[in-house]
Amino acid sequence: MFSNIQQAVAFFDGLEPYLKSRIMGQNHVIEAITEKLRYWFLSINAPDRPTVFFFLGSTGTGKTEVVRELTGYLFRNPEKLLRVDMSEFGNTAGEDVGRKLLGSSVSSPGRLYDFLEKHRQGAILYDEFEKANPEIAKYMLQQIDAGRVTLWNNKTYDISRFLLFFTSNIGAEIFQGNTHLSMERKVSAALQRLNDQFGMPEFVARFGKFNYGIFAFNSLTPDILRKITRKFIDDKLRYFKNVREHAKKEFLTPPNLIVTEYSDDLVEYALQQTNTVRNGAREIRDIVDRMLNGVYNQALNDNPTGEDMTVRIEIDSNGFPAVRRC
C-alpha cells in the first residue's frame, strides 16, 4: 500500500485531524486512541495479541461513530469492520452465547465465521457490551489473550493483527452528572459495575489503564450538539447540491437543490425533536435527514419545470421548516 515508511507515517498522521473533523467534543479521546493505534500501525505492539479498546460513556457521545470513522480511514473498506450488537447475546441467549458467536454447524456458522473467512486483518466492534449475557466474557477473554479463535469448523483463525473494540453505556448517569467527580473516578465506578455484572475482573483488567486501553467519552454540551447538528445539515445540503449526479435514476432525474443559507432556528428545530440529555447525538442525523428530505420535497412540489432550485430555508410562522425561492 505504501512505497516507503515516510509515506506510511504521513498517512497515519492524517488520522487524528480526520477524526477531529468528524467527531466533535471528544478530542481528548481521539488523541489517546491515535497514540495507541500508532503502535499497532507500526507493528511494534504485542505481536501475538489483538489491540483492544474499551469505550465508556453516555449514549450518543460518539463511541460507535469513532470506530466507524477510524476503521474507514485505516482500511479504506467498510467490509473490514464487523459490528456485533451485543443485545443479540443477552440473558435470553443463556448458554447458547458461545454457539451464537462461534457457530455450531454450516447452517448456524455464528457471527464471526463469514468475517474471519474473508479477512486476515480488520476490526471487530462488540457494541453495547453491557447488554450481553455474562457468559460471553470468557469468550472475549480467549480472543484477547490467545489472539486466535477456533470456530465450529475446528479451524483456528489468527486475529493478532485485528483491532477489537468494546463499547458500553453502563453507568451513563455517572458520566452525565456528578460534576464534582474526576473522569478517572467516574470510569472506576463504571468499571466496578461491569465487574459486578460479569463476575470476571480479569476480563476488564485486560484492557489496561484509563486513557490507554479504557477511554471515557464526554457528555455533549449544548454548544457541541448545535455544532454536530449544523454539520449534519451541511453534509445533507452538499448532497442535495449534486443530487442529480448521485441519485439513482430508475424513476426520474432529480433536480439539484442549492441552499444559499438557512437560519439558526433550523438547528434549534432539529434539536427540539429529540431528548439530547438522554440520547446525546444518537438521533440527530436521522432527524436532520428526515427534516431536510421534507424540505426538498416541498421545493420539488413548487418546481414543476424540474430545473435546479436555489432556495433558503427558514422556520415559518407555524414553527415548521420552509423553503423560500431565491
Secondary structure, DSSP 8 states (H G I E B T S, - for coil): --SSHHHHHHHHHTHHHHHHHHS-S-HHHHHHHHHHHHHHHTT-S-TTS-EEEEEE--TTSSHHHHHHHHHHHHHS-GGGEEEEEGGGGSGGGGGGHHHHHH-SSSS---SSHHHHHH-SS-EEEEESGGGS-TTHHHHHHHHHHHSEEE-TTS-EEE-TT-EEEEEE-TTHHHHHS-TTS-HHHHHHHHHHHHHHHHS-HHHHHTT-SBTTTEEE-----HHHHHHHHHHHHHHHHHHHHTHHHHS--SS-----EEEEEE-HHHHHHHHTTS-HHHHTTTTHHHHHHHHHHHHHHHHHHT-TT---EEEEEEE-TTSSEEEEE-
